[in-house]
Amino acid sequence: MSAPIRHVVIVGGGFGGLACARALAGAPVQITLVDRRNHHLFQPLLYQVAGAALSPAEIAAPLRVVLRKQPNCAVMLGEVTRVNPQGRSVEVLAPDGPRSLHFDALVVAAGMRNAWFGKDREWAPFAPGMKDLDDALEVRRRILLAFERAEWANSPEERHRLLTFVVVGAGPTGVELAGALVEIARRSLARDFRRINPTEARVVLIEGAPGVLPPYPPELRRAALEHLLAIGVEVRVGHRVQDIGPEGVSIVGTEGGAPEFIPSATVLWAAGLRAVPLADGLGVAQDRLGRLVVGPDLSLPGHPWIFAIGDLAASADAEGRPHPGVAQNAIQGGTFVAGLIAAGTPPAARPRYAYTDRGSMAVIGRSRAVVAAGPMQLSGRRAWVLWLFVHLMALVGYRNRLMVFLQWAMSFLTWERSGRLIRDRERAAALPGAVTPLAPPSAPPGSPP
């Protein structure tokens, strides 16, 4: 190493960036953590904000609060727009205008963004994704407004379209969101409307792969499918989206066949991701998702003191198997890179980054989940209890853990959801655009089960 590492810039305050900053707490370096948001977000519970089970503040923690006891770390609000590897600087769009930060070591942990298979401009307005709090709140808004609009609908066809929810993508996020939608309709809102019966809501889950939760072991995929069908989710595996518009979604089987149109006012996207645009300007190889191809030590080829970690890094083990895009990979990568920086390890002496699989889990509604952790495979209530414990303990901050625990306890006992608010500026969107006489319901909606 030609010069000591004095200043470390970390881009992104997610799981990887925060783990790296914390692991450098005792190192003789100054750290600047830059993020366009002022908070660390616990993304695995975003779907619960979208499903009105939790409020945004319960799964997010201000970065300044998280790191305030770490004197060698400064948190700066801003968006990194460009990296200059040769000049060892990053350009930042700060609240008061463009700024520049010099670095001796750079850790890029900016994560991924939603992507719609090349149809971003056409499909994104009708099928919001879910990567941050703004996304989750928009999804929540659309879900709640669908029921409100259905209460105004006069025709059975329009009411059916408004009460049909389509989730595209049956990975963990899609499966968890589909389960939450069923609970909202069948339990949380069941007795709150007079002209509609929310329990008649239809939830359709679309997946191009042959089964749900594609990366999971076959036994757990089957268990997850059984759980989804048991709670009333319509699962369409082996189908891909052909088009999405204001009236619904068109799907077609991956083996061919005629397209099928599903009328729906609420299509939710949980299918595709792509690297943030920052990756495009670094001048290194990228994979098909735009992730940065890194070396065995997670550094960029030709730039030994620039590292990429987490979702943004296309890393692999010694056999060439790609590391998964999960929180544990980001955390372990951040800790590994922090160790290299703190020790000033020269490139020739660095070990290979080795990811340890701590397991995967997904929840499927109340008292149902699947867990894969090494040889252990669980499904059902035991897996659900384990899911609750792991996610509760992984939250940042004792306050968030307490608040989420209390909310979960109340929700379990009462089926109520605390986040069922539509903000005032959105109220007008809940009403019909044209003045139409309101007809009485053709028949009482019936008593929910």
N, C-alpha and C positions, 0 to 999 in steps of 0.2 A: 504494500500500500504506500503510495507516494506521499500522502498527507493525512493527518488525523481527521477523523470524522467529528466535526464540531456542530454542524446543523443538519438535522433530519427533518425533511418535510414529508408528511403523511397526507395523502389525498383520500378523503373519505373517512367518516366516523362510524362505519358499520361494524360488523363483528370483527373483520380482519384488521381494519385500521385502529379500532379501539384496543384490541388485544396487543397490537404492536406497540402502541403508545404506552400502555400499562407495563409491558414487559421491559421497556426502556427506562422505567422509573428510577432505577439506581445507577444508570449509565452516565458517564461524564459527557453528555451531549445535550444540546438544546433542541427541543422538538416543537415544530409548528404543525398542528393538525388543521387542515382546511376542509370545510364541508359547506355545501350550499344550503344545508339545513342546520339549525342550531341544536339538533337533538340526535341521540342514538335511538334507532327504531328497532324494536324486537319484531322483525318481519314474520316469523312463524305464526304470530297471533293477529296479523292484519285482517285475516278473514273474519275474526270475531268483531272487529270494528265495523267491517262491511256488513256483518250480520246483526249489528246493533246490540251485541252482547257486552261489549266493552267500549269505553270512551277512549279517544286518542291518547290522552295524558296517562292512561294506565299502562300503555305498552311503549311509551317513549320517555326518555330521560334527557334533560339538557346536558349537552356535552361539557359545558363549563362546570356544572355541578359534579358530574362524574369524575372529572379530572382536576378539581380545584385543590386537592391535597397533593398534587404532583407539581412541585415548583419548576421542574425543567420542561414543562409542557404548556404551550400557549395554544388556545383555540381561536381560530380566525374564521369568521363567516364570509364565504365567498365561493365562487365557482371557478375551478381551474379550467381555462379555455385552451391552453397550449403548453406543451412541455418542450423546452429547448435542451436536448441532451448534451450538445456540444458546449453550450454556455452554462450548463448546470443551473438552470433557472426555470421557474414556472410562471406563467402569466395568469393572474387571478382577476376575475371581475368581482371586485369588492363592493359593498353598499355605496361607497362614495366614488366609485370609478375604477378603472384598471390599475392594478398594482403588479409588482414583480417580486418574487421571492427567490433568493439564491439557496442552493442546497449543496451539501457534501454527499448526502445519501437521500434518495427519493424512494418512497414506498407508495405505489399506486394501488389503491383499494377502493376504486370508485364504483365497482359493481356493474350490474346489468340494467337494462331498461326493457320495457315492453316492446314486442315486435309482432307484427301480424303477417308473417310470411310474405313480405314484399307488398302487402296491400294496406300499409299503415294509413295512408291518406283516405282510402275508401272505407275501411272497416273500423278504424279506431273510434270515429264518432258514434257508432252504433254498438260497439262491443268494448267497453272500457276494461283495461287490464288492472293489475293490482300489485304495484311495487312500492308505493309510499302512502303516507297518510292521506294526501289529497286524492289519490286513486281510491282508497278504501271508503272515504267519505262520499265520493261520487257514486260508487257502487251502492252504498247504503241509501243514498238519496234516490237512486233509480228503483231500488227494491221497494222502498216505502211508498214512493209516488205511484208505482204500479197498482198497489192496492187502493190508494186514494182515487186514482183515475177509474179503476174498476167499479168503485162505489157510485160513480157518476154515469157509467156506461148504460145505455138503453138496450143495445142489441146483444143477444147471447154470444154472437161471433166476436164482437169487440171485447166483451167481458172475458171470454176464453183466451183471446190473444193477450190481454193485459195480465191474466193470471197464469200465463205460461212463461217459465223462466228457463233459459237455455245456458248451460255452462259448457264452454269449449275447452277441453283439456282435462284428462282424468289423472293428472299427477296429484301429489299431496294437496296442493292448493285447491284444485278443482274438486277433488273428492270432499275436502273439508267444507268448501263453500256450498256444494250441493246438499250435504247433510244439514248445514245451518239453515238453508232456505226451507227445507222440509220442516224443521223445528219452528221456524218463524210462522209458516203458514198453518201448520197443524196444531200448534200449541199456543205460541205467544200472541197471535192475532186472532185466534179462533173465535172469540166472543166479543170482538171489538167493533164489528161492522153490522149494519142492519139490512143492507140491500144485497150484499154478497156473502157467500160462504167461503172464507179464506181456506178452509180445509180442502176445497176442490182445486187448489192451485196445483199446477203440473210442473215438475222439475225434470228437465231432460239433460243428461250428461253425455257429451260427445267426445269420443276418443278415436284417433286414427289407428292406434296400435290394437292388437288382438284382445287386450285386456286392460283393466284399470291398473293404476300404479305400476307402470311398465318396469321400473328398475327393481321392484321387490321380488322376493322369492315366489315361485308359483303357488305355494300353499296359501301365502298371505294375500296374493292377488285374488285367489278364489274366495277367501274369507271376506275380503273387502267388497267384492261383487255381491256376495250373499247379504252382507250388511246393508249395502245400498238398496238392493231390491226389497229387503225386508222393511225398510222405512218408507218405501214408495217412490224412489228415484227411478226414472226411466233411463236405462243405460244403453247407449248406442256405441258399442266398440266396433272397430273396423270401419269407421265412417270418418270422412274428412269434410271440412267446410268448403263449399263451392262459392258461396256468396253470402254477404251479410248486408242487410238494408234496414230501413225504418220499420218495415212490416214484419221482419223475421229473418230466418236463416235458412239457406238451402244447403243440404248435405248430400253426399253421394258415397256409396260403398267403395272401399279401397280395392275391391275385387271387380268393380264395375257395377252396372245396373242403372236404373233410372234415378235421377235426382229426386229428393224428397224435400218439400218445403214445409218448415215448421213455423206457423204464425206465432210471433212473440214480440212483445214490446221491450223485453229486458234480456239482452244477450250479454253474457259476462265472459271475459277472455282470460283463460288461465293456461294458454297453450304455448306461447312463444316468447323468447327473450333474445336480446342482442346486446353486445357490449356497448357501453356509453361512447359517444362520439370522440371522447378524448383519446381512445385507443387508436383512432385513425391517423393522428398526427405524430405518432412516435416513430414511424419509419421502420417498424419491425414486422415480421411475419404474423399473420392472424389466421385463425381457423375460420370455419364457415359461419360461426356465430360472431365473428369480429373480436374474439378474445386474443390476447397477446400470447404468442408462443414463447415460453420462457425456458431457461436452462434448468438443469437438475437442482440448482440452488435457488430457483425462482427469480434469478436476475435476467434482464433482457440481454440477448446476444450482442456483444460489443459494448455493453454498458454495465460493467460489473457492480456499480453502486446505484443502479436503478432497478427496483424490484416490482413485480406485479403479484398480487395475492388475491385469494378469494375467487369470486365468480369471474373476475376480469382475466384471470390467468388460465391459459390452456396448458396445464401441467399434467404429468403422467408419472407412474411409478417405473421401476427399472425394467418391467416387462412391457412397457408401453401402454398400460391400461390407464385411461384418463381418470384423474381425481374428480369426485363428484362435486357439483355446485351446491354444497350445503354449508350451514353455518360452522360446523366443526372443522371443515377444511379451511375456511377463512381464518378461524381462530388459531388453529395449529400453524398455518402458514405465517400469520402475523407474529406469533411467538418465535418461530424458527428464524425469520428474517431479523427480528430484534436481537436475537443471540449473535448473529453474524455481524451486525452493525456494532453492537456493544463491545464485542471482542476485536473488532477491526480485522476479521479473518480475510486474508487475501484470497482471491478467486481460486488459485491452484490448491489451496488447503481446505476448501469448503466441502462438507459432506453433502450427500444428496438429501433433499427434503423427503421425508417418509411420513405419509399420512396414515394415521391410525383410525380405522373405521369404528366409531362409537355406536353405530346403529342408526336405523331410520324408523320413523313412526309417523302415523297419520291417524287422525281422529275422524270418525264417521258418525256424527250425531251423538246423542246422549248414550253414555255407557257402552259405546262401541269404538274400538280402535284396533289398529294392527301395529305390531312392533317387531322389528328385525334387528337383533344385536348379536353378531357372531352366530354361534350355534343356537341361541335362544330365539324362538319365534312364538309370539303371543298374539291372540286375537280375542276380541270380546271385552268383558268388563275388566279383567286383570290388566289387559293392555291399556285400557282407558285410564285406569288409576295411575299406572306408571307414566302415561303421557301427561296427566295433570301434574304429577310431582316433578318430572323433568322440566317441563316448561315453566312451572312456577319458580323453581330454583334458578333457572337460567335467566330470568328477568333481571335487569340492572336496577338496583336500588331496593332497599327494604320497604319503602313506601309503596312502590309499584307491586311488590309481592303481596303485601297485605291487602291492598285495594283489589287486586285481581282475585285473590283468594276469597274475599268477602263477596265480590260480585258473582263468582262461580258458585259459591254456597247458596246465595239468594236465588240465582237462576235455577239451580238444581232443585231447590225446595218449592219454588213458585212458578217456574217456567217463564218468568218475566224477563224482559231485556231492557236494560237501563238506558241504552243509547238510541231510542226510537224518536229522535227529533229531526224535523225538517226545518232548516234555518229560514228566517223570515224572508230573505231575498229570494228564496226558492218557492215561496208559497204560491205565487201566481202561476208557476209552471204546473201546479197540481190541478188547476181548474181547466175545464174544456175551453178551447179557443173560440168556438162559436156558440151562440145562445141557442140551446136546444131544450125543448120542454122535457122535464124530468118525469119519466114514466115510473109508476110503481113497479116493484118487482113482480114478475109473473107468478111467483110462488115464494112462500117463506123460505129463507136459506137453509132452514133446518138446524137442528142442534148438533154441534160438533161432538165427536166421540170423546 
